[in-house]
Amino acid sequence: MPTTDRADVELRLPAEGAYVAVVRSTTAGLAARLDFTIDDIEDLKIVVGEAGALLLELAEPGSDLTVEFHLGEGRLDLALSATVVPGATIDRDGFAWLMLSTLAPDADARQDGTALRLTLAATSSLLDRA
């Protein structure tokens, strides 16, 4: 995923649960624009919901949730980030991470001080499972 390129779409929202629906809707709209199947879009919405849940439970009160979308040919890369409570880390043994890593095997979480960045890459072929 590009880390220095400007995002094609960027959202900055309060890090509150009510706004995860906005992120899910935006993700679905962009994936539809890239001709993802309905099943792939539904899986992607689950992934984004789980990613948002992981970040929000660690987020500093009053902080922002930032989502960057990079669009490619049949590909959607996302980076979700938030300022988190000092010392907070992603629970990679929990159900949310299990769901996230199952549906988006390239998912990664990187923490730099109190900033947590969660990256996801999705393609139609990546989301298709036998």
Long-range contacts (C-beta under 8 A, 24 or more apart in sequence): 1-70, 1-77, 1-79, 1-119, 1-121, 2-70, 2-77, 5-70, 7-68, 7-69, 7-70, 7-79, 8-69, 8-70, 8-71, 9-68, 9-69, 9-71, 10-66, 10-67, 10-68, 10-69, 11-65, 11-66, 11-67, 11-69, 12-64, 12-65, 12-66, 13-64, 13-65, 13-66, 13-67, 14-62, 14-64, 14-65, 15-55, 15-56, 15-59, 15-60, 15-62, 15-63, 15-64, 15-65, 15-82, 15-83, 16-56, 17-52, 17-53, 17-56, 19-65, 20-48, 20-49, 20-52, 20-53, 20-56, 23-48, 23-52, 23-65, 23-67, 23-80, 24-48, 24-49, 24-52, 26-67, 26-69, 27-69, 27-76, 27-78, 30-69, 30-71, 30-76, 31-76, 31-122, 33-71, 34-71, 34-72, 34-73, 34-74, 34-75, 34-76, 35-74, 35-124, 36-74, 36-76, 36-122, 36-124, 36-127, 37-124, 39-127, 40-122, 40-124, 40-127, 40-128, 43-103, 43-127, 44-76, 44-103, 44-122, 44-127, 46-99, 46-103, 47-99, 47-100, 47-103, 47-104, 47-107, 47-120, 47-122, 48-78, 48-80, 48-120, 50-96, 50-97, 50-99, 50-100, 50-103, 51-78, 51-80, 51-100, 51-107, 51-118, 51-120, 52-80, 53-96, 54-90, 54-91, 54-96, 54-97, 54-100, 54-109, 54-118, 55-80, 55-81, 55-82, 55-84, 55-116, 55-118, 56-82, 58-82, 58-84, 58-85, 58-88, 58-89, 58-90, 58-116, 59-83, 59-84, 59-85, 60-84, 60-85, 60-114, 74-123, 74-124, 74-125, 75-121, 75-122, 75-123, 76-121, 76-122, 76-123, 77-119, 77-120, 77-121, 77-122, 78-119, 78-120, 78-121, 78-122, 79-117, 79-118, 79-119, 79-120, 80-117, 80-118, 80-119, 80-120, 81-115, 81-116, 81-117, 81-118, 82-115, 82-116, 83-114, 83-115, 83-116, 84-111, 84-114, 84-115, 84-116, 85-114, 86-114, 88-114, 88-116, 90-116, 90-118, 103-127
